């Protein structure tokens, strides 16, 4: 599970700009990073976030 989280977190880090990266760089989980991004950018939906992450994995947010 930790390996999967690391892969997802790396994917997220690779697909955001430097300002967003600064905001989420201290996140320890992909779910935490997604929550921060969704909170920062209310116009981003979970679906858009899944598309940004790409086909790496179907990532579901369980809130």
C-alpha positions, 0 to 999 in steps of 0.5 A: 500500500505504501508503494502505491501511495508513493506512486500516486503522490509522485504522479500528483507532484509531477502534474502540478505547477510549482505553486501547487507543488509548494502547497502540497509538498509536505503531504504524506499521502495522495489522499491528503494532497488531493484534499488540499488541491480540491480545497485550494481549487474549488473549481476542480472536481474529483473527476478532473483530479482523476483525469489529471492523475491519468490512467495510472490508477482509478483513484477514488476519494472517500470523503 
